[in-house]
């Protein structure tokens, strides 16, 4: 209780200090990450300096809240691990974030794993004292968790809530473009990735008579995924799922080893549910002597390949890497 009261008092004091210092330039705290800078070589206002619009601007977030941004956010705290990719793709990097483990576990984020980002702990209970210390000028949180933070975030910096829908990476990237004044950069990246997926879809048309499965493995757990970028005929690779996929939800369902055997795809791509390549290797090792697993034609024909677990987040970098991986392995047969 004393620690909680101390934190509340600290937040109140910081709010008073920030109000008194309005208009003064912000400086980084000693020992904390420097203000966010582009990580892809783009300028702070975008690729050509023309996409920054007039500030201040009013942004309406996922909960319908109107948030006034006085200037382009430079010190962003991210409380939603699925959206790391959106910031990085726009040439930005957060000064603090939750769930930093994905930076070292997801291959899609490997180029950014050494970025100076303060660790705020878990998305469920972020470290508010550390969040205070990094002095953010914008906090981004997932809408479904906003109420659980009890209004504490708003006492530190403006808060924007975002949707957790992982099946609409284009929409999410556009929203980040609006927050950061990088609308053109967002549209350029969307066009680039969509063109890459379309080109890859054409490359795989010769395999229209084959079936493909996407499976996430856990500790004696098997999830069959109806991943959009793999199976969508319009926006994905247009590959054919096993016939049993037809009755699944748009996301996928948990199944059994016998269930996978009944699907029996010609090609199978697997990833770890928790995002760890080391765990995936352990699960696959344990399955080497399993007769049901070995009955799968993808196993017998050596057409089972690992996918980076970032595909489960549905982000643009994970999708781009997933497409590259699938094309590489299928065309090498």
Backbone bond lengths (Angstrom), bond angles and torsions (degrees), N, CA, C in turn:
res aa  C-N    CA-C-N  psi(-1)  N-CA   C-N-CA  omega(-1)  CA-C   N-CA-C  phi
1 X - - - 1.455 - - 1.524 110.57 -
2 X 1.364 117.38 -42.74 1.464 120.07 178.28 1.520 110.92 -61.33
3 X 1.345 115.71 -39.86 1.472 119.54 -179.06 1.531 110.53 -64.89
4 X 1.401 114.97 -39.74 1.461 119.24 179.73 1.513 110.60 -65.42
5 X 1.372 116.73 -44.25 1.458 119.78 179.90 1.521 110.43 -62.65
6 X 1.338 115.72 -37.70 1.465 119.75 179.13 1.511 111.07 -63.28
7 X 1.339 116.23 -40.31 1.459 120.58 -179.96 1.521 110.82 -65.88
8 X 1.351 116.09 -42.16 1.463 120.04 179.44 1.517 110.87 -62.33
9 X 1.347 116.11 -42.49 1.463 119.93 178.60 1.516 110.81 -63.74
10 X 1.347 115.90 -40.31 1.470 120.28 179.45 1.511 111.00 -61.88
11 X 1.342 116.81 -42.26 1.457 120.74 179.72 1.518 110.62 -63.41
12 X 1.344 115.60 -42.69 1.458 119.70 -179.88 1.518 111.34 -63.29
13 X 1.347 116.26 -43.14 1.465 120.16 179.10 1.525 110.61 -63.15
14 X 1.342 116.54 -40.21 1.462 119.70 -179.43 1.526 110.70 -64.74
15 X 1.357 116.17 -39.30 1.459 119.42 179.23 1.519 110.70 -61.47
16 X 1.354 116.94 -41.09 1.457 120.67 178.40 1.516 110.97 -64.53
17 X 1.343 116.47 -42.44 1.456 121.40 -179.62 1.523 111.05 -63.98
18 X 1.346 116.44 -42.22 1.457 119.66 -179.41 1.525 111.01 -66.63
19 X 1.347 116.46 -37.40 1.457 119.61 178.66 1.513 110.83 -64.55
20 X 1.334 116.37 -37.71 1.461 120.17 -179.52 1.495 112.64 -74.03
21 X 1.337 116.44 -21.90 1.466 120.32 -177.05 1.519 112.21 -102.68
22 X 1.337 117.92 11.36 1.470 119.99 -178.12 1.512 110.08 -56.85
23 X 1.324 115.05 134.17 1.457 120.04 -179.70 1.506 112.87 93.00
24 X 1.339 119.05 -16.17 1.462 120.84 177.89 1.501 109.28 -83.62
25 X 1.350 119.45 144.16 1.464 120.82 179.89 1.505 110.92 -65.62
26 X 1.358 116.37 140.52 1.464 121.18 179.31 1.513 110.46 -87.27
27 X 1.295 115.77 142.43 1.456 120.86 177.50 1.504 108.98 -123.10
28 X 1.336 117.20 152.32 1.450 121.06 179.82 1.509 111.21 -70.88
29 X 1.349 116.45 148.36 1.451 121.24 177.27 1.507 110.22 -81.15
30 X 1.314 116.93 147.22 1.463 121.27 179.63 1.515 110.07 -61.21
31 X 1.309 116.25 131.62 1.455 121.32 178.08 1.513 114.41 84.40
32 X 1.338 118.19 -2.72 1.457 121.28 178.95 1.522 109.56 -106.13
33 X 1.341 117.81 163.99 1.464 120.39 179.59 1.520 111.30 -58.13
34 X 1.319 116.61 149.33 1.455 121.81 175.97 1.517 109.47 -71.88
35 X 1.345 118.36 163.32 1.461 119.79 177.36 1.519 110.72 -54.06
36 X 1.323 115.22 147.37 1.462 119.82 -176.00 1.514 110.83 -59.05
37 X 1.310 116.09 137.60 1.452 121.65 176.71 1.513 108.27 -130.58
38 X 1.331 118.13 153.70 1.462 119.87 -179.37 1.520 111.27 -57.62
39 X 1.316 115.92 144.17 1.453 120.21 -178.93 1.516 111.64 -111.28
40 X 1.332 117.53 4.30 1.458 119.05 -179.95 1.514 111.98 -122.28
41 X 1.325 117.02 11.88 1.449 120.37 176.85 1.503 114.37 91.63
42 X 1.348 118.01 -0.54 1.464 120.29 179.35 1.509 109.91 -80.21
43 X 1.342 116.55 155.01 1.452 120.21 176.59 1.507 109.39 -73.52
44 X 1.349 117.23 163.89 1.454 120.69 -176.29 1.514 111.96 -62.36
45 X 1.322 118.55 -25.27 1.456 120.68 -179.25 1.517 112.47 -97.45
46 X 1.312 117.22 1.10 1.464 120.48 178.05 1.509 111.29 128.86
47 X 1.316 116.58 -175.78 1.451 120.58 -173.97 1.517 113.11 -69.34
48 X 1.334 118.71 -28.62 1.458 119.33 -177.62 1.526 112.92 -131.48
49 X 1.347 116.59 9.98 1.443 120.48 177.17 1.511 113.52 77.61
50 X 1.346 118.93 1.18 1.456 121.41 -176.13 1.516 112.93 -102.10
51 X 1.349 117.98 -9.88 1.449 118.30 -176.26 1.521 112.84 -87.96
52 X 1.332 119.54 -10.98 1.454 120.24 176.81 1.518 109.35 -73.26
53 X 1.302 116.46 129.39 1.457 120.67 179.06 1.520 109.15 -104.15
54 X 1.314 114.68 175.14 1.460 119.59 -176.79 1.527 110.71 -63.54
55 X 1.299 114.84 138.05 1.457 122.53 171.99 1.531 106.93 -111.77
56 X 1.329 116.72 151.46 1.468 128.44 1.65 1.532 112.56 -73.38
57 X 1.324 115.19 163.54 1.453 121.63 175.06 1.526 108.28 -137.11
58 X 1.313 115.76 152.46 1.466 120.95 177.99 1.518 109.23 -104.04
59 X 1.319 115.49 124.26 1.460 121.29 -178.18 1.526 108.45 -110.37
60 X 1.334 116.99 130.35 1.460 121.78 176.56 1.526 107.89 -97.77
61 X 1.336 116.72 117.45 1.469 119.56 -172.41 1.523 112.05 -88.79
62 X 1.336 116.05 -172.50 1.465 121.64 -173.14 1.524 113.04 -65.38
63 X 1.338 117.83 -20.95 1.456 121.75 178.28 1.527 111.86 -97.04
64 X 1.339 116.27 6.89 1.446 120.22 179.89 1.520 113.76 79.88
65 X 1.320 117.76 10.63 1.458 122.62 178.90 1.527 109.90 -80.06
66 X 1.320 117.61 136.11 1.456 121.64 177.10 1.525 109.28 -91.34
67 X 1.329 115.37 118.20 1.465 121.47 -177.19 1.523 108.23 -115.31
68 X 1.322 116.59 122.43 1.459 121.24 179.98 1.526 109.29 -89.48
69 X 1.326 116.71 122.51 1.459 123.20 176.34 1.520 107.67 -103.96
70 X 1.318 116.63 109.31 1.464 121.44 -175.46 1.521 112.16 -67.51
71 X 1.341 116.10 -31.54 1.463 121.38 179.67 1.524 107.94 -152.14
72 X 1.326 116.69 173.57 1.461 120.01 178.55 1.524 109.53 -60.48
73 X 1.334 118.45 125.32 1.464 120.67 177.66 1.528 111.15 -61.55
74 X 1.326 116.29 129.26 1.463 121.74 179.73 1.529 111.94 -112.27
75 X 1.340 117.22 -24.01 1.470 121.52 -177.92 1.535 107.82 -123.32
76 X 1.323 114.82 87.18 1.464 121.83 -174.79 1.523 110.15 -96.24
77 X 1.326 115.99 130.80 1.468 121.74 171.67 1.522 107.41 -104.36
78 X 1.334 116.82 125.47 1.464 122.33 -174.39 1.524 110.39 -109.24
79 X 1.329 116.29 117.69 1.452 121.26 179.99 1.526 111.29 -108.09
80 X 1.330 116.12 34.45 1.465 121.10 -178.89 1.519 108.49 -150.03
81 X 1.338 117.19 98.91 1.462 121.89 -171.10 1.520 113.61 -61.40
82 X 1.333 118.26 -26.76 1.457 119.45 -178.49 1.522 112.66 -64.71
83 X 1.320 117.27 -20.66 1.456 119.62 -174.32 1.521 114.39 -101.54
84 X 1.333 118.21 12.06 1.462 119.90 171.45 1.531 109.65 -52.32
85 X 1.329 115.10 -45.57 1.467 120.40 -173.91 1.525 111.99 -60.17
86 X 1.322 117.07 -36.20 1.460 120.21 -177.71 1.527 111.23 -66.98
87 X 1.317 116.55 -41.79 1.463 119.76 177.22 1.518 111.03 -65.09
88 X 1.323 116.62 -48.83 1.463 120.60 -177.74 1.525 110.98 -60.85
89 X 1.318 116.77 -40.36 1.457 120.74 -177.56 1.533 111.38 -66.62
90 X 1.326 116.52 -25.54 1.463 120.75 177.39 1.524 112.35 -89.92
91 X 1.332 117.23 7.67 1.455 120.67 178.89 1.504 113.50 78.55
92 X 1.336 117.53 26.51 1.460 122.77 -179.52 1.524 109.62 -121.89
93 X 1.331 115.76 161.68 1.456 120.69 176.33 1.518 107.97 -144.57
94 X 1.335 118.99 133.55 1.462 120.00 179.82 1.525 111.39 -70.29
95 X 1.336 116.40 153.59 1.465 119.81 175.26 1.510 110.33 -84.47
96 X 1.336 117.38 -19.47 1.461 122.17 179.22 1.524 108.01 -154.51
97 X 1.336 116.24 152.68 1.460 119.52 -178.08 1.520 110.27 -162.26
98 X 1.324 115.87 159.70 1.459 121.92 172.20 1.526 109.10 -92.00
99 X 1.329 115.31 162.60 1.467 122.44 171.92 1.531 112.74 55.13
100 X 1.326 115.57 50.33 1.470 120.45 -178.15 1.522 113.08 -68.84
101 X 1.334 117.62 -11.35 1.462 119.96 -178.77 1.528 112.28 -57.79
102 X 1.342 117.27 -28.74 1.464 118.85 -177.72 1.529 111.50 -66.91
103 X 1.332 117.89 -22.20 1.466 119.69 179.33 1.522 111.46 -63.69
104 X 1.319 116.80 -33.56 1.464 120.11 -179.88 1.523 112.77 -94.85
105 X 1.342 117.41 -16.38 1.461 120.61 -175.56 1.528 113.76 -98.06
106 X 1.328 117.14 -26.08 1.464 119.72 -178.51 1.517 110.31 -98.50
107 X 1.307 115.37 124.41 1.463 120.63 179.23 1.528 111.37 -62.18
108 X 1.327 116.96 -31.29 1.463 120.47 -179.59 1.522 112.00 -62.95
109 X 1.343 117.06 -23.76 1.465 121.62 -178.28 1.523 112.86 -104.68
110 X 1.330 116.98 4.28 1.471 120.96 -176.65 1.527 113.75 -53.58
111 X 1.340 120.32 -39.10 1.470 119.48 -179.52 1.523 113.85 -63.87
112 X 1.342 117.35 -14.45 1.460 120.58 -173.84 1.527 112.88 -114.16
113 X 1.338 117.56 6.76 1.462 120.18 -172.41 1.520 113.75 -66.66
114 X 1.339 118.08 -19.98 1.461 120.70 179.50 1.529 112.73 -100.15
115 X 1.335 116.99 8.37 1.461 119.31 176.02 1.532 110.01 -61.12
116 X 1.328 117.98 141.10 1.475 120.31 -179.28 1.520 111.30 -75.16
117 X 1.329 116.33 92.11 1.463 121.92 -177.29 1.529 108.75 -124.36
118 X 1.330 117.34 123.52 1.460 121.52 178.66 1.524 110.00 -69.60
119 X 1.323 117.07 137.15 1.459 123.58 -177.00 1.530 110.19 -86.25
120 X 1.327 116.61 115.18 1.466 121.82 -179.07 1.523 112.59 -96.39
121 X 1.335 117.96 6.93 1.457 120.05 179.68 1.514 112.11 85.78
122 X 1.342 116.18 -140.38 1.465 120.35 -174.44 1.523 112.09 -94.66
123 X 1.317 114.82 158.26 1.460 120.90 178.92 1.523 111.46 -64.60
124 X 1.338 116.77 -28.86 1.465 120.86 -178.52 1.521 112.65 -72.22
125 X 1.334 116.84 -36.31 1.468 120.19 -177.96 1.528 109.68 -142.78
126 X 1.329 117.95 74.31 1.464 120.64 -179.40 1.523 111.88 -63.54
127 X 1.326 116.07 149.93 1.460 122.75 179.59 1.525 109.17 -75.48
128 X 1.335 117.22 102.14 1.451 121.53 -174.80 1.529 112.26 -71.75
129 X 1.316 116.54 -30.49 1.465 119.18 178.13 1.529 110.52 -65.47
130 X 1.313 115.88 -42.69 1.465 119.34 178.08 1.531 110.33 -68.86
131 X 1.330 116.53 -35.92 1.456 120.50 177.40 1.527 110.41 -61.97
132 X 1.327 117.22 -40.99 1.461 121.42 174.62 1.520 111.14 -57.86
133 X 1.329 115.17 -42.96 1.460 120.45 -173.83 1.517 114.68 -66.59
134 X 1.344 117.79 -27.82 1.463 119.24 -178.13 1.521 112.61 -85.48
135 X 1.332 116.63 -5.58 1.465 121.67 173.31 1.532 112.47 52.66
136 X 1.342 117.98 60.08 1.467 119.71 -178.82 1.521 111.47 -72.56
137 X 1.328 116.85 154.68 1.462 119.68 171.50 1.526 111.03 -105.68
138 X 1.354 117.18 -0.91 1.454 122.16 173.32 1.525 108.71 -157.88
139 X 1.338 115.64 136.57 1.463 121.91 174.94 1.521 107.69 -117.10
140 X 1.331 117.31 129.41 1.460 122.12 178.51 1.525 108.20 -111.09
141 X 1.333 116.69 123.54 1.460 121.69 -178.06 1.518 109.51 -131.93
142 X 1.325 116.32 154.70 1.461 120.44 177.96 1.526 108.69 -74.92
143 X 1.318 116.61 137.66 1.463 121.96 -173.00 1.526 112.61 -58.13
144 X 1.319 117.48 -39.18 1.464 120.95 -175.59 1.519 113.24 -66.84
145 X 1.328 118.21 -15.88 1.464 121.57 -179.21 1.529 113.36 -107.78
146 X 1.313 116.92 -3.88 1.463 120.24 -173.86 1.530 112.70 -57.31
147 X 1.318 117.37 -46.17 1.468 120.53 -178.38 1.518 112.10 -63.40
148 X 1.346 117.00 -32.20 1.468 120.02 -177.53 1.523 112.61 -67.01
149 X 1.342 117.55 -18.40 1.460 120.32 179.40 1.526 112.15 -83.59
150 X 1.322 116.94 -4.32 1.450 120.99 172.27 1.514 116.52 61.86
151 X 1.317 118.37 28.21 1.456 120.67 178.31 1.512 114.88 77.11
152 X 1.319 118.08 1.50 1.475 120.74 -177.46 1.523 112.55 -68.25
153 X 1.334 115.78 -33.70 1.462 118.66 -178.56 1.520 111.05 -63.56
154 X 1.327 116.27 -40.28 1.464 120.84 -176.20 1.523 112.80 -64.28
155 X 1.335 116.85 -19.79 1.451 120.77 178.04 1.531 111.98 -80.66
156 X 1.322 116.30 -9.41 1.458 120.76 -178.93 1.523 111.53 -101.09
157 X 1.322 117.39 -44.67 1.472 122.34 -177.27 1.520 108.71 -163.93
158 X 1.341 118.62 166.09 1.467 120.08 173.85 1.529 110.63 -56.77
159 X 1.323 116.29 141.10 1.464 121.92 -177.28 1.523 109.36 -119.11
160 X 1.311 116.15 129.53 1.460 122.48 172.72 1.517 107.98 -114.04
161 X 1.330 116.84 129.79 1.457 120.73 176.64 1.527 109.30 -97.81
162 X 1.340 115.14 145.20 1.463 121.10 -179.17 1.520 109.75 -124.75
163 X 1.311 116.32 157.94 1.457 123.21 179.51 1.527 109.22 -75.56
164 X 1.325 116.34 147.53 1.469 120.30 179.65 1.520 112.90 -95.18
165 X 1.320 118.82 9.51 1.464 122.74 -178.21 1.522 110.50 -67.47
166 X 1.339 115.95 108.09 1.462 119.64 -177.08 1.517 113.45 -81.92
167 X 1.349 117.71 -2.97 1.461 120.43 -178.82 1.528 112.67 -93.74
168 X 1.312 118.22 9.16 1.463 120.93 -179.26 1.524 109.82 -134.83
169 X 1.320 116.17 66.33 1.460 119.78 -177.45 1.530 111.46 -67.44
170 X 1.353 116.55 -30.73 1.472 118.93 178.97 1.530 110.54 -64.36
171 X 1.336 116.29 -46.21 1.457 120.04 179.63 1.515 111.82 -62.75
172 X 1.348 116.48 -41.07 1.467 119.99 179.52 1.522 111.10 -64.67
173 X 1.326 116.83 -41.06 1.467 120.23 -179.76 1.522 110.56 -65.48
174 X 1.328 116.68 -38.03 1.474 119.97 177.57 1.526 110.62 -63.03
175 X 1.343 116.47 -39.22 1.465 119.28 -179.65 1.523 111.03 -65.77
176 X 1.316 116.84 -39.11 1.469 119.56 177.09 1.522 110.38 -66.89
177 X 1.327 116.43 -34.28 1.462 119.48 175.51 1.517 111.56 -61.06
178 X 1.345 116.97 -39.16 1.464 121.20 177.99 1.529 111.09 -66.45
179 X 1.334 116.55 -41.77 1.466 119.85 -178.92 1.527 112.11 -62.85
180 X 1.325 115.53 -35.46 1.460 120.40 -170.57 1.519 113.31 -107.65
181 X 1.332 117.89 5.83 1.450 120.05 -179.46 1.506 113.07 69.09
182 X 1.333 117.11 31.26 1.461 121.69 -176.80 1.531 110.91 -125.75
183 X 1.303 115.47 46.56 1.457 120.17 -178.94 1.524 112.44 -60.91
184 X 1.314 117.18 -42.92 1.464 120.11 -178.93 1.528 111.44 -66.46
185 X 1.309 116.86 -41.40 1.461 121.02 177.60 1.524 110.00 -59.73
186 X 1.341 116.76 -42.01 1.456 120.76 178.93 1.525 110.83 -61.68
187 X 1.332 116.94 -46.14 1.467 120.26 -179.60 1.524 111.72 -65.17
188 X 1.325 116.86 -37.67 1.470 120.55 178.36 1.521 111.00 -62.69
189 X 1.335 117.60 -42.55 1.467 121.24 -178.95 1.521 111.00 -70.23
190 X 1.327 116.78 -38.39 1.469 120.15 176.83 1.525 110.10 -61.01
191 X 1.332 116.62 -47.05 1.464 120.71 179.87 1.520 111.26 -62.30
192 X 1.328 117.11 -40.11 1.469 121.16 -178.88 1.525 111.09 -64.32
193 X 1.330 117.28 -47.82 1.463 120.50 -176.97 1.522 110.84 -70.17
194 X 1.338 117.72 -40.35 1.463 119.79 178.24 1.528 111.17 -62.91
195 X 1.329 117.21 -38.04 1.464 120.60 177.69 1.519 110.55 -66.45
196 X 1.325 116.90 -38.02 1.465 121.20 178.79 1.527 110.69 -65.24
197 X 1.339 117.05 -43.20 1.461 120.54 178.76 1.533 110.31 -64.20
198 X 1.329 117.09 -42.15 1.469 120.94 179.57 1.533 111.22 -62.16
199 X 1.323 116.54 -42.67 1.464 120.78 177.86 1.528 110.89 -62.80
200 X 1.334 115.82 -41.65 1.465 120.83 179.39 1.519 110.64 -66.24
201 X 1.334 117.11 -37.00 1.470 121.10 177.56 1.524 110.40 -60.27
202 X 1.316 116.72 -41.38 1.462 120.43 177.53 1.523 111.51 -63.82
203 X 1.339 116.20 -37.42 1.467 120.09 -179.61 1.525 112.03 -65.07
204 X 1.329 116.88 -26.98 1.463 120.43 -174.82 1.530 113.49 -100.24
205 X 1.324 117.40 7.14 1.463 120.30 -179.02 1.521 111.88 -61.24
206 X 1.314 116.73 -28.01 1.468 120.43 -178.98 1.529 112.25 -67.53
207 X 1.355 116.57 -10.73 1.468 120.64 -177.59 1.523 111.20 -106.77
208 X 1.323 116.65 25.83 1.462 121.41 -177.87 1.528 113.04 -66.80
209 X 1.335 116.83 -15.26 1.462 119.90 178.54 1.523 112.43 -93.65
210 X 1.329 117.70 3.71 1.464 122.60 -178.92 1.524 110.20 -106.56
211 X 1.336 115.96 156.26 1.466 120.92 176.42 1.523 109.50 -110.70
212 X 1.333 115.33 149.73 1.468 122.09 -175.58 1.526 110.07 -130.62
213 X 1.313 115.66 141.40 1.460 120.79 177.20 1.519 110.60 -123.96
214 X 1.337 116.23 144.48 1.461 122.50 174.10 1.521 106.87 -119.87
215 X 1.329 116.45 116.81 1.465 121.73 -173.54 1.523 110.81 -124.42
216 X 1.343 116.33 132.89 1.461 121.87 173.39 1.520 107.46 -104.12
217 X 1.324 116.05 128.32 1.459 121.56 -177.28 1.524 110.94 -105.21
218 X 1.338 115.69 142.74 1.456 122.73 172.25 1.511 108.54 -132.89
219 X 1.308 117.55 -163.00 1.462 121.46 177.75 1.529 108.47 -74.08
220 X 1.313 115.58 97.43 1.462 123.10 -175.80 1.525 111.19 58.44
221 X 1.327 115.93 32.54 1.456 122.01 176.46 1.526 109.43 -123.31
222 X 1.338 115.34 143.64 1.456 120.72 -178.95 1.529 108.00 -137.40
223 X 1.309 115.80 121.71 1.463 120.68 179.87 1.523 108.59 -119.62
224 X 1.326 116.26 124.85 1.459 121.51 175.79 1.525 107.68 -95.14
225 X 1.324 116.83 120.96 1.457 121.66 -174.56 1.531 111.49 -104.79
226 X 1.322 114.73 136.83 1.460 120.43 174.62 1.527 108.49 -96.68
227 X 1.300 116.02 55.36 1.460 123.53 -172.75 1.525 112.00 -56.25
228 X 1.356 115.25 124.38 1.461 120.79 -173.25 1.527 112.96 -61.36
229 X 1.325 117.98 -43.12 1.460 118.99 -175.40 1.526 111.82 -69.50
230 X 1.320 117.39 -15.17 1.467 120.94 177.17 1.525 111.26 -90.01
231 X 1.341 117.43 -45.31 1.453 120.80 -168.58 1.527 115.83 -104.88
232 X 1.319 119.47 -17.43 1.463 120.08 -178.71 1.529 110.65 -63.76
233 X 1.338 115.49 130.02 1.461 120.49 179.92 1.528 111.57 -76.00
234 X 1.327 116.94 -20.73 1.461 120.98 -176.60 1.528 112.95 -99.12
235 X 1.330 117.09 -45.09 1.465 120.02 -173.79 1.513 113.82 -115.44
236 X 1.336 117.45 0.67 1.461 120.57 -179.32 1.513 111.89 -121.34
237 X 1.319 115.62 -156.30 1.457 121.02 -179.15 1.532 112.52 -80.75
238 X 1.314 116.91 -11.98 1.464 120.19 176.68 1.516 114.05 68.70
239 X 1.341 117.05 25.90 1.460 120.11 -179.50 1.528 110.43 -78.35
240 X 1.316 115.95 157.52 1.462 121.13 -178.08 1.524 110.88 -88.10
241 X 1.327 118.32 124.07 1.457 120.07 174.66 1.527 110.34 -78.52
242 X 1.322 118.67 163.32 1.470 120.14 172.41 1.526 109.59 -59.17
243 X 1.309 117.56 154.75 1.463 120.94 -173.27 1.526 112.83 -59.85
244 X 1.337 117.73 -29.72 1.459 120.64 -178.57 1.524 112.24 -72.67
245 X 1.334 117.16 -11.18 1.463 119.60 178.48 1.529 111.79 -72.50
246 X 1.308 117.25 -19.40 1.464 121.44 -171.32 1.524 111.80 -57.56
247 X 1.328 117.83 -38.05 1.461 121.41 -174.85 1.528 112.86 -90.31
248 X 1.312 118.01 5.22 1.458 120.26 -178.70 1.516 111.66 -80.72
249 X 1.335 114.95 164.05 1.454 120.17 173.98 1.528 108.46 -69.59
250 X 1.329 116.49 173.48 1.466 119.56 -178.53 1.516 112.34 -67.59
251 X 1.319 117.82 -17.29 1.464 120.01 -178.62 1.524 112.47 -97.67
252 X 1.320 116.83 -38.55 1.448 119.80 -177.10 1.519 110.57 129.48
253 X 1.308 116.11 177.49 1.457 120.00 -176.31 1.523 110.77 -146.66
254 X 1.338 113.53 154.87 1.455 118.67 173.95 1.519 108.80 -73.59
255 X 1.313 115.39 141.53 1.457 120.21 -179.97 1.526 108.71 -137.41
256 X 1.297 117.30 -164.64 1.459 123.12 178.82 1.523 109.01 -122.65
257 X 1.301 115.55 172.61 1.463 119.28 176.53 1.528 110.14 -62.17
258 X 1.326 115.37 -37.50 1.463 119.79 177.03 1.528 110.48 -67.31
259 X 1.336 115.45 -34.50 1.461 119.56 177.04 1.519 111.60 -63.52
260 X 1.341 116.14 -41.36 1.462 120.04 176.32 1.519 110.38 -62.77
261 X 1.337 115.70 -39.60 1.465 119.87 -179.31 1.531 110.58 -64.19
262 X 1.323 117.68 -34.80 1.468 120.17 179.38 1.529 110.76 -72.21
263 X 1.355 117.53 -29.30 1.465 120.72 175.67 1.524 110.20 -73.39
264 X 1.326 115.05 -45.72 1.461 123.04 170.94 1.535 114.03 47.45
265 X 1.342 118.20 60.05 1.470 120.32 -178.23 1.524 112.31 -69.98
266 X 1.326 116.05 156.68 1.468 120.42 176.27 1.529 110.65 -68.35
267 X 1.340 116.09 -38.03 1.458 122.68 177.39 1.520 108.09 -125.37
268 X 1.334 116.73 141.91 1.452 119.55 178.42 1.525 110.02 -135.69
269 X 1.321 115.58 132.39 1.460 122.11 176.80 1.521 107.97 -114.66
270 X 1.326 116.16 131.85 1.464 120.61 -173.51 1.534 110.41 -124.15
271 X 1.327 115.01 150.54 1.464 121.70 176.43 1.517 107.82 -146.06
272 X 1.328 116.37 165.19 1.460 121.05 179.21 1.524 110.25 -88.56
273 X 1.316 116.85 135.97 1.465 121.64 179.63 1.526 112.21 -57.32
274 X 1.335 116.38 -37.52 1.456 120.32 -176.35 1.514 114.70 -89.84
275 X 1.314 117.68 -0.98 1.454 120.62 176.92 1.509 115.27 85.92
276 X 1.330 118.83 18.22 1.467 121.35 -177.50 1.525 110.76 -112.27
277 X 1.334 116.66 119.51 1.463 120.01 178.22 1.526 110.95 -66.96
278 X 1.341 116.54 -30.63 1.470 119.59 179.50 1.532 110.56 -65.81
279 X 1.337 117.03 -42.23 1.457 120.28 177.72 1.519 110.84 -66.18
280 X 1.328 116.42 -38.75 1.458 119.53 179.20 1.521 110.33 -59.57
281 X 1.323 117.08 -44.04 1.468 120.69 178.98 1.521 111.40 -61.09
282 X 1.343 116.54 -36.79 1.461 120.56 178.63 1.527 110.74 -67.03
283 X 1.337 116.67 -45.11 1.470 120.38 179.00 1.527 110.76 -60.15
284 X 1.326 116.31 -44.38 1.467 119.55 -179.29 1.530 111.31 -65.93
285 X 1.327 116.51 -36.40 1.465 120.64 177.90 1.529 110.25 -62.98
286 X 1.336 115.78 -42.44 1.463 120.41 -179.10 1.528 112.13 -67.26
287 X 1.338 116.83 -22.74 1.461 120.35 -178.26 1.527 113.21 -89.15
288 X 1.309 116.41 -7.09 1.472 120.18 -174.36 1.525 113.18 -57.75
289 X 1.329 117.09 -33.08 1.466 120.05 -177.35 1.526 112.99 -102.17
290 X 1.337 117.00 7.38 1.460 119.87 -178.12 1.535 109.73 -81.82
291 X 1.329 118.33 123.44 1.470 120.41 -176.15 1.531 113.28 -66.17
292 X 1.336 117.68 -33.66 1.463 119.75 179.59 1.526 109.78 -67.82
293 X 1.320 115.88 -45.95 1.473 120.97 177.63 1.521 110.44 -58.26
294 X 1.312 116.24 -45.08 1.462 120.98 -177.79 1.524 113.39 -71.61
295 X 1.328 116.83 -11.76 1.465 119.53 177.66 1.525 111.55 -80.37
296 X 1.329 117.57 -15.46 1.457 121.16 179.17 1.522 109.80 -64.91
297 X 1.328 116.65 133.72 1.456 119.07 -178.28 1.533 112.03 -67.05
298 X 1.334 117.36 -26.82 1.460 119.61 176.07 1.525 111.04 -65.72
299 X 1.332 116.14 -32.99 1.466 120.25 177.77 1.520 109.71 -75.95
300 X 1.321 116.44 -46.25 1.467 120.64 -178.65 1.526 111.53 -61.71
301 X 1.331 116.61 -35.01 1.465 120.25 -177.81 1.524 113.46 -95.37
302 X 1.351 115.63 7.42 1.471 122.03 179.58 1.531 111.24 57.35
303 X 1.315 114.64 47.47 1.464 121.23 178.13 1.529 111.02 -120.92
304 X 1.310 116.10 37.05 1.448 123.12 174.59 1.532 107.34 -112.48
305 X 1.346 116.91 127.55 1.468 121.37 -174.80 1.526 110.80 -135.87
306 X 1.331 117.34 148.37 1.470 120.18 178.02 1.524 111.88 -79.55
307 X 1.332 115.35 145.49 1.455 123.26 172.49 1.526 108.57 -117.27
308 X 1.313 116.79 148.26 1.454 120.55 174.37 1.523 108.98 -64.84
309 X 1.336 116.73 135.55 1.463 120.89 -174.98 1.521 113.62 -68.68
310 X 1.324 117.73 -7.77 1.458 120.36 177.42 1.530 111.83 -64.18
311 X 1.334 117.68 -15.32 1.474 119.53 179.11 1.523 111.36 -60.11
312 X 1.342 117.43 -28.54 1.462 120.38 -178.08 1.520 111.56 -67.91
313 X 1.343 117.27 -22.49 1.462 120.94 -179.79 1.518 111.74 -81.24
314 X 1.324 117.62 -18.14 1.461 121.03 176.75 1.510 114.72 69.78
315 X 1.342 118.01 23.11 1.455 121.57 179.75 1.515 112.53 -84.72
316 X 1.340 117.52 163.30 1.472 120.77 -175.51 1.520 113.58 -64.75
317 X 1.331 118.76 -38.66 1.460 120.41 -179.66 1.522 111.08 -70.45
318 X 1.338 116.63 -38.83 1.458 120.37 177.06 1.515 111.73 -64.84
319 X 1.329 116.69 -39.92 1.460 120.92 177.84 1.521 110.40 -65.72
320 X 1.316 116.84 -44.49 1.463 120.36 179.37 1.527 110.78 -59.76
321 X 1.335 116.62 -44.56 1.463 120.31 178.39 1.520 111.33 -66.47
322 X 1.336 117.03 -40.23 1.461 120.34 179.15 1.514 112.11 -61.81
323 X 1.327 117.33 -42.59 1.470 121.40 177.99 1.525 110.31 -62.64
324 X 1.334 116.87 -45.39 1.462 120.52 179.03 1.523 111.08 -58.75
325 X 1.341 116.24 -42.20 1.467 121.40 -177.77 1.511 110.73 -65.33
326 X 1.327 117.25 -45.86 1.456 121.56 -178.02 1.532 111.06 -64.36
327 X 1.326 115.97 -47.35 1.469 120.00 -179.98 1.532 110.51 -60.83
328 X 1.312 116.14 -44.83 1.469 120.65 -179.11 1.519 111.56 -57.03
329 X 1.310 117.86 -48.28 1.459 121.26 -174.27 1.540 112.26 -75.65
330 X 1.331 116.18 -39.93 1.471 118.17 -178.90 1.519 110.77 -67.08
331 X 1.336 117.25 -43.98 1.460 119.78 -177.79 1.523 113.32 -73.38
332 X 1.334 116.41 -15.07 1.473 119.16 179.96 1.528 112.15 -83.29
333 X 1.346 116.15 -8.34 1.469 119.63 -178.96 1.528 111.42 -72.63
